[in-house]
Amino acid sequence: MAARSKARKRALQILFEADQRGVAPVEVLTSWAALAREDDRQPPVSEYARELVEGFAGHAERIDELLAQYTVGWPLDRMPVVDRNILRLAAFELIWQDETPDAVVLDEAVQLAREFSTDESPAFVNGLLGRLKDLKPSLRR
């Protein structure tokens, strides 16, 4: 598995835990990084995973606003937790990380949905992120 794919998976795990516990993602990131330094059985948190988590945290309010605005029939609080966090992670990367091609962001998000969520999730994730991709130039602020 490519390093960035592993980093996305790790960032998703961190966002998922933060969401489940009701704490800031950066708090979970810090604890995971500390655990990896203390216990060599724990894989380190890569720089890219850190960048993704911190990037989401810096834009969390805007990302959730966009997801709520463009999700038809699925309020954020009713969305499966895994899907919500896949979308959060991918929305950050899609809108604010210009070095990653949009097609790669969408494909990686769909792959995460296939691996960790329901049978319907890949199509849902792909559709919403496709809409955000089309609107990308007007979404940053």
DSSP file (Angstrom, degrees, kcal/mol; ACC not computed):
  #  RESIDUE AA STRUCTURE BP1 BP2  ACC     N-H-->O    O-->H-N    N-H-->O    O-->H-N    TCO  KAPPA ALPHA  PHI   PSI    X-CA   Y-CA   Z-CA
    1    1 A M              0   0    0      0, 0.0     5,-0.0     0, 0.0     0, 0.0   0.000 360.0 360.0 360.0 136.4    0.0    0.0    0.0
    2    2 A A     >  -     0   0    0      1,-0.1     4,-2.3     4,-0.0     5,-0.2  -0.234 360.0-115.2 -65.0 153.3    1.3    3.4   -0.9
    3    3 A A  H  > S+     0   0    0      1,-0.2     4,-2.2     2,-0.2     5,-0.1   0.875 115.1  49.4 -59.4 -41.0    2.5    5.7    1.8
    4    4 A R  H  > S+     0   0    0      2,-0.2     4,-2.4     1,-0.2    -1,-0.2   0.860 108.6  53.1 -70.7 -33.5   -0.2    8.3    1.2
    5    5 A S  H  > S+     0   0    0      2,-0.2     4,-2.2     1,-0.2    -2,-0.2   0.919 110.6  47.6 -64.6 -42.6   -2.9    5.7    1.2
    6    6 A K  H  X S+     0   0    0     -4,-2.3     4,-2.5     1,-0.2    -2,-0.2   0.897 110.8  52.2 -62.6 -40.2   -1.6    4.5    4.6
    7    7 A A  H  X S+     0   0    0     -4,-2.2     4,-2.7     2,-0.2    -2,-0.2   0.898 108.9  49.6 -64.9 -40.2   -1.5    8.1    5.8
    8    8 A R  H  X S+     0   0    0     -4,-2.4     4,-2.6     2,-0.2    -1,-0.2   0.910 110.9  49.9 -64.2 -41.4   -5.2    8.6    4.7
    9    9 A K  H  X S+     0   0    0     -4,-2.2     4,-2.2     2,-0.2    -2,-0.2   0.923 112.7  46.7 -62.8 -43.7   -6.2    5.5    6.5
   10   10 A R  H  X S+     0   0    0     -4,-2.5     4,-2.1     2,-0.2    -2,-0.2   0.908 111.9  50.6 -65.7 -42.1   -4.4    6.5    9.7
   11   11 A A  H  X S+     0   0    0     -4,-2.7     4,-2.7     1,-0.2    -2,-0.2   0.900 109.4  51.8 -62.7 -40.2   -5.9   10.0    9.5
   12   12 A L  H  X S+     0   0    0     -4,-2.6     4,-2.9     1,-0.2    -2,-0.2   0.919 108.0  51.6 -61.1 -44.0   -9.4    8.5    9.1
   13   13 A Q  H  X S+     0   0    0     -4,-2.2     4,-2.4     1,-0.2    -1,-0.2   0.897 111.4  47.7 -59.8 -40.5   -8.8    6.4   12.2
   14   14 A I  H  X S+     0   0    0     -4,-2.1     4,-2.5     2,-0.2    -2,-0.2   0.931 113.5  46.2 -67.5 -46.1   -7.8    9.5   14.1
   15   15 A L  H  X S+     0   0    0     -4,-2.7     4,-2.5     2,-0.2    -2,-0.2   0.905 112.5  52.0 -63.2 -40.3  -10.9   11.5   12.9
   16   16 A F  H  X S+     0   0    0     -4,-2.9     4,-2.7    -5,-0.2    -2,-0.2   0.942 111.0  46.2 -60.8 -48.7  -13.1    8.5   13.6
   17   17 A E  H  X S+     0   0    0     -4,-2.4     4,-2.5     1,-0.2     5,-0.2   0.922 112.7  50.0 -61.6 -43.8  -11.9    8.2   17.2
   18   18 A A  H  X>S+     0   0    0     -4,-2.5     5,-2.0     1,-0.2     4,-1.3   0.912 112.2  48.0 -61.0 -42.5  -12.1   11.9   17.8
   19   19 A D  H  <5S+     0   0    0     -4,-2.5    -2,-0.2     2,-0.2    -1,-0.2   0.923 113.0  47.8 -63.9 -45.7  -15.7   12.0   16.5
   20   20 A Q  H  <5S+     0   0    0     -4,-2.7    -2,-0.2     1,-0.2    -1,-0.2   0.872 118.1  40.7 -64.2 -38.4  -16.7    8.9   18.6
   21   21 A R  H  <5S-     0   0    0     -4,-2.5    -1,-0.2    -5,-0.2    -2,-0.2   0.611 106.7-124.6 -87.1 -12.7  -15.1   10.4   21.8
   22   22 A G  T  <5 +     0   0    0     -4,-1.3     2,-0.3     1,-0.3    -3,-0.2   0.852  68.1 123.7  71.5  34.6  -16.3   13.9   21.1
   23   23 A V  S   <S-     0   0    0     -5,-2.0    -1,-0.3    -6,-0.2    -2,-0.1  -0.772  70.8 -81.0-121.5 168.3  -12.8   15.4   21.4
   24   24 A A    >>  -     0   0    0     -2,-0.3     4,-1.4     1,-0.1     3,-0.8  -0.441  34.3-129.4 -68.3 138.1  -10.7   17.5   19.0
   25   25 A P  H 3> S+     0   0    0      0, 0.0     4,-2.7     0, 0.0     5,-0.2   0.860 108.7  58.6 -56.0 -36.1   -8.9   15.5   16.3
   26   26 A V  H 3> S+     0   0    0      1,-0.2     4,-2.4     2,-0.2     5,-0.2   0.837 101.1  56.1 -65.6 -30.8   -5.6   17.2   17.2
   27   27 A E  H <> S+     0   0    0     -3,-0.8     4,-1.9     2,-0.2    -1,-0.2   0.923 110.7  43.4 -64.5 -44.2   -6.0   15.8   20.7
   28   28 A V  H  X S+     0   0    0     -4,-1.4     4,-2.7     2,-0.2     5,-0.2   0.907 112.2  54.2 -67.4 -41.5   -6.3   12.3   19.4
   29   29 A L  H  X S+     0   0    0     -4,-2.7     4,-2.5     1,-0.2    -2,-0.2   0.927 108.5  49.2 -56.3 -47.3   -3.4   12.9   16.9
   30   30 A T  H  X S+     0   0    0     -4,-2.4     4,-2.3     1,-0.2    -1,-0.2   0.903 112.1  47.5 -61.1 -43.2   -1.2   14.0   19.8
   31   31 A S  H  X S+     0   0    0     -4,-1.9     4,-2.3     2,-0.2    -1,-0.2   0.892 112.1  49.6 -68.9 -37.9   -2.0   11.0   21.9
   32   32 A W  H  X S+     0   0    0     -4,-2.7     4,-2.2     2,-0.2    -2,-0.2   0.916 111.8  48.6 -64.8 -42.2   -1.4    8.6   18.9
   33   33 A A  H  X S+     0   0    0     -4,-2.5     4,-1.6    -5,-0.2    -2,-0.2   0.910 112.2  48.6 -64.7 -41.5    1.9   10.2   18.2
   34   34 A A  H  X S+     0   0    0     -4,-2.3     4,-1.8     1,-0.2    -1,-0.2   0.911 110.4  51.2 -64.1 -42.5    3.0   10.0   21.8
   35   35 A L  H  X S+     0   0    0     -4,-2.3     4,-2.3     1,-0.2     7,-0.3   0.897 107.9  52.5 -61.7 -40.8    2.0    6.3   22.0
   36   36 A A  H  < S+     0   0    0     -4,-2.2    -1,-0.2     1,-0.2    -2,-0.2   0.852 109.5  49.5 -65.0 -34.2    4.0    5.6   18.9
   37   37 A R  H  < S+     0   0    0     -4,-1.6    -1,-0.2     1,-0.2    -2,-0.2   0.847 116.7  41.6 -70.8 -33.5    7.1    7.2   20.5
   38   38 A E  H  < S+     0   0    0     -4,-1.8     2,-0.5     1,-0.2    -2,-0.2   0.775 118.4  43.0 -84.7 -28.7    6.6    5.2   23.7
   39   39 A D    ><  -     0   0    0     -4,-2.3     3,-2.0    -5,-0.2    -1,-0.2  -0.942  62.4-160.5-127.7 109.1    5.7    1.8   22.2
   40   40 A D  T 3  S+     0   0    0     -2,-0.5    -1,-0.1     1,-0.3    -4,-0.1   0.574  90.3  68.7 -69.3  -6.3    7.7    0.5   19.2
   41   41 A R  T 3  S+     0   0    0      2,-0.1    -1,-0.3     0, 0.0    -5,-0.1   0.676  86.2  81.3 -80.2 -17.7    4.8   -1.9   18.4
   42   42 A Q  S <  S-     0   0    0     -3,-2.0    -3,-0.1    -7,-0.3     0, 0.0  -0.764  88.4-122.0 -89.1 127.7    2.7    1.1   17.5
   43   43 A P        -     0   0    0      0, 0.0    -7,-0.1     0, 0.0    -6,-0.1  -0.403  32.9-107.3 -67.4 145.2    3.2    2.4   14.0
   44   44 A P        -     0   0    0      0, 0.0     2,-0.7     0, 0.0   -11,-0.1  -0.262  27.5-110.1 -68.2 158.7    4.3    6.1   13.8
   45   45 A V        -     0   0    0    -12,-0.1   -38,-0.1   -16,-0.1     5,-0.0  -0.829  40.9-130.5 -88.6 117.0    1.9    8.8   12.6
   46   46 A S     >  -     0   0    0     -2,-0.7     4,-2.2     1,-0.1     5,-0.2  -0.165  15.4-112.6 -68.0 162.2    3.3    9.9    9.3
   47   47 A E  H  > S+     0   0    0      1,-0.2     4,-2.4     2,-0.2     5,-0.1   0.875 118.2  51.7 -61.7 -37.7    3.8   13.5    8.4
   48   48 A Y  H  > S+     0   0    0      2,-0.2     4,-2.5     1,-0.2    -1,-0.2   0.900 107.9  50.7 -69.9 -38.4    1.1   13.3    5.8
   49   49 A A  H  > S+     0   0    0      2,-0.2     4,-2.4     1,-0.2     5,-0.2   0.920 111.9  48.9 -61.7 -41.9   -1.4   11.9    8.2
   50   50 A R  H  X S+     0   0    0     -4,-2.2     4,-2.8     1,-0.2     5,-0.3   0.918 110.1  51.3 -61.7 -44.3   -0.6   14.7   10.6
   51   51 A E  H  X S+     0   0    0     -4,-2.4     4,-2.3     1,-0.2    -2,-0.2   0.895 111.0  48.5 -60.8 -41.5   -1.0   17.2    7.8
   52   52 A L  H  X S+     0   0    0     -4,-2.5     4,-2.7     2,-0.2    -2,-0.2   0.930 114.0  44.7 -66.1 -46.0   -4.4   15.8    6.9
   53   53 A V  H  X S+     0   0    0     -4,-2.4     4,-2.6     2,-0.2    -2,-0.2   0.944 117.3  44.2 -65.0 -47.7   -5.7   15.8   10.5
   54   54 A E  H  X S+     0   0    0     -4,-2.8     4,-2.0    -5,-0.2    -1,-0.2   0.879 113.3  52.5 -65.4 -36.7   -4.4   19.2   11.3
   55   55 A G  H  X S+     0   0    0     -4,-2.3     4,-0.9    -5,-0.3    -2,-0.2   0.927 110.7  46.4 -65.1 -45.0   -5.7   20.5    7.9
   56   56 A F  H >X S+     0   0    0     -4,-2.7     3,-1.2     1,-0.2     4,-0.7   0.950 110.7  53.4 -59.5 -47.1   -9.1   19.2    8.6
   57   57 A A  H >< S+     0   0    0     -4,-2.6     3,-0.6     1,-0.3     4,-0.3   0.862 107.0  52.4 -57.6 -36.6   -9.1   20.6   12.1
   58   58 A G  H 3< S+     0   0    0     -4,-2.0    -1,-0.3     1,-0.2    -2,-0.2   0.709 123.2  28.4 -71.9 -19.9   -8.2   24.1   10.7
   59   59 A H  H <X S+     0   0    0     -3,-1.2     4,-2.8    -4,-0.9     5,-0.2   0.176  84.1 119.7-123.1  14.6  -11.1   24.0    8.3
   60   60 A A  H <X S+     0   0    0     -4,-0.7     4,-2.8    -3,-0.6     5,-0.3   0.873  75.1  49.1 -54.5 -46.4  -13.6   21.7   10.2
   61   61 A E  H  > S+     0   0    0     -4,-0.3     4,-2.0     1,-0.2    -1,-0.2   0.930 115.1  43.8 -62.5 -45.3  -16.3   24.3   10.5
   62   62 A R  H  > S+     0   0    0      2,-0.2     4,-2.5     1,-0.2    -2,-0.2   0.901 113.7  51.5 -66.8 -40.8  -16.3   25.2    6.8
   63   63 A I  H  X S+     0   0    0     -4,-2.8     4,-2.8     2,-0.2     5,-0.2   0.942 111.2  46.4 -62.9 -47.8  -16.0   21.5    5.8
   64   64 A D  H  X S+     0   0    0     -4,-2.8     4,-2.4    -5,-0.2    -1,-0.2   0.877 111.3  53.5 -62.8 -36.3  -19.0   20.5    7.9
   65   65 A E  H  X S+     0   0    0     -4,-2.0     4,-2.1    -5,-0.3    -1,-0.2   0.922 111.1  45.7 -62.4 -44.5  -20.9   23.5    6.5
   66   66 A L  H  X S+     0   0    0     -4,-2.5     4,-2.4     2,-0.2    -2,-0.2   0.916 112.5  49.8 -65.7 -43.9  -20.2   22.3    3.0
   67   67 A L  H  X S+     0   0    0     -4,-2.8     4,-1.2     1,-0.2    -2,-0.2   0.920 112.7  47.5 -62.2 -42.5  -21.1   18.7    3.6
   68   68 A A  H  < S+     0   0    0     -4,-2.4    -1,-0.2    -5,-0.2    -2,-0.2   0.886 113.1  49.7 -64.4 -38.2  -24.4   19.8    5.3
   69   69 A Q  H  < S+     0   0    0     -4,-2.1    -2,-0.2     1,-0.2    -1,-0.2   0.883 119.0  34.7 -69.1 -39.3  -25.1   22.1    2.4
   70   70 A Y  H  < S+     0   0    0     -4,-2.4     2,-0.7    -5,-0.1    -1,-0.2   0.429  93.1  95.1-102.8   0.9  -24.5   19.6   -0.4
   71   71 A T     <  -     0   0    0     -4,-1.2     2,-0.7    -5,-0.2     3,-0.3  -0.836  65.8-148.7 -92.4 119.3  -25.7   16.4    1.2
   72   72 A V  S    S-     0   0    0     -2,-0.7    -2,-0.1     1,-0.2    -3,-0.1  -0.786  74.8  -9.0 -92.7 118.4  -29.3   15.7    0.1
   73   73 A G  S    S+     0   0    0     -2,-0.7    -1,-0.2     1,-0.1    -2,-0.0   0.537 112.3  94.1  79.7   6.4  -31.3   13.9    2.7
   74   74 A W        -     0   0    0     -3,-0.3     5,-0.1    -6,-0.1    -3,-0.1  -0.738  58.5-160.1-133.4  87.0  -28.4   13.0    5.1
   75   75 A P    >>  -     0   0    0      0, 0.0     3,-1.8     0, 0.0     4,-1.0  -0.343  33.1-112.8 -59.5 147.9  -27.8   15.5    7.9
   76   76 A L  G >4 S+     0   0    0      1,-0.3     3,-0.7     2,-0.2     8,-0.1   0.862 115.7  54.9 -52.7 -40.6  -24.3   15.2    9.3
   77   77 A D  G 34 S+     0   0    0      1,-0.2    -1,-0.3     7,-0.0     4,-0.1   0.665 111.0  45.1 -72.8 -13.9  -25.5   13.8   12.6
   78   78 A R  G <4 S+     0   0    0     -3,-1.8    -1,-0.2     2,-0.1    -2,-0.2   0.525  91.3 102.0-101.5  -9.1  -27.5   11.0   10.9
   79   79 A M  S << S-     0   0    0     -4,-1.0    -5,-0.0    -3,-0.7     5,-0.0  -0.464  90.5 -92.0 -72.9 143.5  -24.7   10.0    8.5
   80   80 A P     >  -     0   0    0      0, 0.0     4,-2.7     0, 0.0     5,-0.2  -0.324  35.9-124.0 -53.9 138.5  -22.7    6.9    9.4
   81   81 A V  H  > S+     0   0    0      1,-0.2     4,-2.0     2,-0.2     5,-0.2   0.869 109.7  51.4 -57.2 -40.8  -19.7    8.0   11.4
   82   82 A V  H  > S+     0   0    0      2,-0.2     4,-2.4     1,-0.2    -1,-0.2   0.947 111.5  46.6 -63.1 -47.6  -17.2    6.4    9.0
   83   83 A D  H  > S+     0   0    0      1,-0.2     4,-2.8     2,-0.2     5,-0.2   0.924 110.0  53.8 -60.6 -44.9  -18.8    8.1    6.0
   84   84 A R  H  X S+     0   0    0     -4,-2.7     4,-2.1     1,-0.2    -1,-0.2   0.904 113.1  42.9 -56.9 -42.9  -18.8   11.5    7.7
   85   85 A N  H  X S+     0   0    0     -4,-2.0     4,-2.2     2,-0.2    -1,-0.2   0.817 110.9  53.4 -79.6 -29.9  -15.1   11.2    8.5
   86   86 A I  H  X S+     0   0    0     -4,-2.4     4,-2.7     2,-0.2     5,-0.2   0.937 112.7  46.5 -62.1 -46.2  -14.1    9.9    5.1
   87   87 A L  H  X S+     0   0    0     -4,-2.8     4,-2.7    -5,-0.2    -2,-0.2   0.889 111.3  51.1 -64.6 -40.2  -16.0   12.9    3.6
   88   88 A R  H  X S+     0   0    0     -4,-2.1     4,-2.1    -5,-0.2    -1,-0.2   0.945 113.4  44.6 -61.3 -48.3  -14.4   15.3    6.0
   89   89 A L  H  X S+     0   0    0     -4,-2.2     4,-2.2     1,-0.2    -2,-0.2   0.938 117.1  44.2 -62.3 -49.0  -10.9   14.1    5.2
   90   90 A A  H  X S+     0   0    0     -4,-2.7     4,-3.2     1,-0.2     5,-0.2   0.865 109.7  56.0 -68.2 -36.1  -11.4   14.0    1.5
   91   91 A A  H  X S+     0   0    0     -4,-2.7     4,-2.5    -5,-0.2     5,-0.4   0.922 109.0  47.7 -62.9 -42.6  -13.1   17.4    1.4
   92   92 A F  H  X>S+     0   0    0     -4,-2.1     4,-2.8    -5,-0.2     5,-0.6   0.964 115.9  43.6 -59.3 -50.8  -10.1   18.9    3.1
   93   93 A E  H  X5S+     0   0    0     -4,-2.2     4,-1.2     1,-0.2     7,-0.3   0.893 116.1  48.2 -64.2 -40.1   -7.7   17.2    0.7
   94   94 A L  H  <5S+     0   0    0     -4,-3.2    -1,-0.2    -5,-0.2    -2,-0.2   0.922 122.2  31.1 -65.5 -46.5   -9.9   18.0   -2.4
   95   95 A I  H  <5S+     0   0    0     -4,-2.5    -2,-0.2    -5,-0.2    -3,-0.2   0.855 132.5  25.2 -86.9 -37.0  -10.4   21.7   -1.6
   96   96 A W  H  <5S+     0   0    0     -4,-2.8     2,-0.7    -5,-0.4    -3,-0.2   0.533 105.1  73.0-111.8  -6.8   -7.3   22.8    0.2
   97   97 A Q    ><< +     0   0    0     -4,-1.2     3,-0.9    -5,-0.6    -1,-0.2  -0.828  51.6 174.5-110.1  92.9   -4.5   20.4   -0.9
   98   98 A D  T 3   +     0   0    0     -2,-0.7    -1,-0.1     1,-0.2     4,-0.1   0.714  68.8  69.1 -73.8 -20.7   -3.7   21.3   -4.5
   99   99 A E  T 3  S+     0   0    0      2,-0.1    -1,-0.2     1,-0.0    -2,-0.0   0.696  87.0  75.2 -75.2 -15.6   -0.7   18.9   -4.9
  100  100 A T  S <  S-     0   0    0     -3,-0.9    -3,-0.1    -7,-0.3     5,-0.1  -0.853  91.1-118.7 -96.7 123.4   -3.0   15.8   -4.9
  101  101 A P    >>  -     0   0    0      0, 0.0     4,-1.9     0, 0.0     3,-0.6  -0.300  19.0-124.7 -59.4 141.5   -5.0   15.3   -8.1
  102  102 A D  H 3> S+     0   0    0      1,-0.3     4,-2.5     2,-0.2     5,-0.2   0.875 109.9  56.6 -55.2 -41.6   -8.7   15.5   -7.6
  103  103 A A  H 3> S+     0   0    0      1,-0.2     4,-2.4     2,-0.2    -1,-0.3   0.863 106.3  50.6 -61.5 -35.5   -9.2   12.0   -9.2
  104  104 A V  H <> S+     0   0    0     -3,-0.6     4,-2.8     2,-0.2     5,-0.2   0.918 109.0  51.0 -68.0 -43.6   -6.8   10.5   -6.7
  105  105 A V  H  X S+     0   0    0     -4,-1.9     4,-2.2     1,-0.2    -2,-0.2   0.941 113.3  45.0 -59.2 -47.9   -8.7   12.1   -3.7
  106  106 A L  H  X S+     0   0    0     -4,-2.5     4,-2.4     1,-0.2    -2,-0.2   0.927 114.1  48.7 -63.3 -45.1  -12.0   10.8   -4.9
  107  107 A D  H  X S+     0   0    0     -4,-2.4     4,-2.3     1,-0.2    -2,-0.2   0.914 111.9  48.4 -62.4 -43.8  -10.6    7.3   -5.7
  108  108 A E  H  X S+     0   0    0     -4,-2.8     4,-2.3     2,-0.2    -1,-0.2   0.896 111.6  50.1 -64.5 -39.9   -8.9    7.0   -2.3
  109  109 A A  H  X S+     0   0    0     -4,-2.2     4,-2.3    -5,-0.2    -2,-0.2   0.913 110.9  49.0 -65.0 -42.2  -12.1    8.1   -0.5
  110  110 A V  H  X S+     0   0    0     -4,-2.4     4,-2.4     1,-0.2    -2,-0.2   0.896 110.0  52.3 -63.9 -39.7  -14.2    5.6   -2.3
  111  111 A Q  H  X S+     0   0    0     -4,-2.3     4,-2.2     2,-0.2    -2,-0.2   0.908 109.0  49.5 -63.1 -41.9  -11.6    2.9   -1.5
  112  112 A L  H  X S+     0   0    0     -4,-2.3     4,-2.7     1,-0.2     5,-0.3   0.907 110.7  50.6 -62.5 -40.9  -11.8    3.8    2.2
  113  113 A A  H  X S+     0   0    0     -4,-2.3     4,-2.1     1,-0.2    -2,-0.2   0.900 110.2  50.1 -63.9 -40.2  -15.6    3.7    2.0
  114  114 A R  H  < S+     0   0    0     -4,-2.4    -1,-0.2     1,-0.2    -2,-0.2   0.904 116.6  41.6 -61.8 -41.4  -15.4    0.2    0.4
  115  115 A E  H  < S+     0   0    0     -4,-2.2    -2,-0.2    -5,-0.2    -1,-0.2   0.868 129.7  21.7 -76.4 -37.4  -13.1   -1.0    3.1
  116  116 A F  H  < S+     0   0    0     -4,-2.7    -3,-0.2    -5,-0.2    -2,-0.2   0.517 114.9  44.9-115.1  -6.4  -14.7    0.5    6.2
  117  117 A S  S  < S-     0   0    0     -4,-2.1    -4,-0.0    -5,-0.3     2,-0.0  -0.385  86.4 -54.9-128.2-158.2  -18.4    1.3    5.5
  118  118 A T    >   -     0   0    0     -2,-0.1     3,-0.5     1,-0.1    -1,-0.2  -0.182  49.4-104.3 -81.0 170.7  -21.6    0.0    4.0
  119  119 A D  T 3  S+     0   0    0      1,-0.2     4,-0.3     2,-0.2    -1,-0.1   0.800 122.1  48.5 -63.6 -29.4  -22.3   -1.3    0.4
  120  120 A E  T 3> S+     0   0    0      1,-0.2     4,-1.8     2,-0.1     3,-0.3   0.655  92.1  82.1 -84.3 -16.9  -24.0    2.0   -0.4
  121  121 A S  H <> S+     0   0    0     -3,-0.5     4,-3.2     1,-0.2     5,-0.3   0.869  80.9  58.3 -63.5 -42.3  -21.3    4.2    0.9
  122  122 A P  H  > S+     0   0    0      0, 0.0     4,-2.6     0, 0.0    -1,-0.2   0.919 110.5  44.0 -56.5 -42.6  -18.8    4.2   -2.0
  123  123 A A  H  > S+     0   0    0     -4,-0.3     4,-2.6    -3,-0.3    -2,-0.2   0.909 115.0  49.3 -67.5 -40.7  -21.5    5.6   -4.4
  124  124 A F  H  X S+     0   0    0     -4,-1.8     4,-2.3     2,-0.2     5,-0.2   0.942 114.0  45.1 -61.2 -49.3  -22.6    8.2   -1.7
  125  125 A V  H  X S+     0   0    0     -4,-3.2     4,-2.5     1,-0.2     5,-0.3   0.922 114.5  48.7 -61.5 -46.2  -19.0    9.3   -1.1
  126  126 A N  H  X S+     0   0    0     -4,-2.6     4,-2.3    -5,-0.3    -1,-0.2   0.915 111.8  49.2 -62.1 -44.0  -18.2    9.5   -4.8
  127  127 A G  H  X S+     0   0    0     -4,-2.6     4,-1.8     2,-0.2    -2,-0.2   0.927 114.2  43.4 -63.5 -46.3  -21.4   11.5   -5.6
  128  128 A L  H  X S+     0   0    0     -4,-2.3     4,-2.2     2,-0.2    -2,-0.2   0.924 116.0  46.9 -68.3 -43.7  -20.9   14.1   -2.9
  129  129 A L  H  X S+     0   0    0     -4,-2.5     4,-2.6    -5,-0.2    -1,-0.2   0.859 108.8  56.2 -67.2 -33.4  -17.2   14.5   -3.5
  130  130 A G  H  X S+     0   0    0     -4,-2.3     4,-2.1    -5,-0.3    -1,-0.2   0.902 107.5  49.2 -61.6 -40.4  -17.8   14.8   -7.2
  131  131 A R  H  X S+     0   0    0     -4,-1.8     4,-1.6     2,-0.2    -2,-0.2   0.923 111.9  48.0 -63.7 -44.7  -20.2   17.6   -6.5
  132  132 A L  H  X S+     0   0    0     -4,-2.2     4,-0.7     1,-0.2    -2,-0.2   0.886 109.2  54.3 -63.5 -38.4  -17.7   19.4   -4.3
  133  133 A K  H >< S+     0   0    0     -4,-2.6     3,-0.8     1,-0.2    -1,-0.2   0.920 107.7  49.7 -60.6 -44.0  -15.0   18.8   -7.0
  134  134 A D  H 3< S+     0   0    0     -4,-2.1    -1,-0.2     1,-0.2    -2,-0.2   0.836 118.0  39.7 -63.8 -32.5  -17.2   20.6   -9.6
  135  135 A L  H >X S+     0   0    0     -4,-1.6     3,-1.9     1,-0.2     4,-0.6   0.410  83.3 114.3 -95.3   0.2  -17.8   23.5   -7.2
  136  136 A K  H XX  +     0   0    0     -3,-0.8     3,-1.4    -4,-0.7     4,-0.8   0.802  67.5  58.2 -46.2 -46.6  -14.2   23.6   -5.9
  137  137 A P  H 34 S+     0   0    0      0, 0.0    -1,-0.3     0, 0.0     3,-0.1   0.821 113.1  40.5 -59.3 -27.8  -13.2   27.0   -7.3
  138  138 A S  H <4 S+     0   0    0     -3,-1.9    -2,-0.2     1,-0.1    -3,-0.1   0.476 102.5  71.4 -97.4  -1.4  -16.1   28.7   -5.4
  139  139 A L  H << S+     0   0    0     -3,-1.4     2,-0.1    -4,-0.6    -1,-0.1   0.755  72.3  91.4 -91.1 -24.9  -15.8   26.8   -2.2
  140  140 A R     <        0   0    0     -4,-0.8   -44,-0.0     1,-0.2     0, 0.0  -0.455 360.0 360.0 -71.8 140.4  -12.6   28.1   -0.6
  141  141 A R              0   0    0     -2,-0.1    -1,-0.2     0, 0.0    -2,-0.0   0.278 360.0 360.0-163.3 360.0  -12.9   31.1    1.7
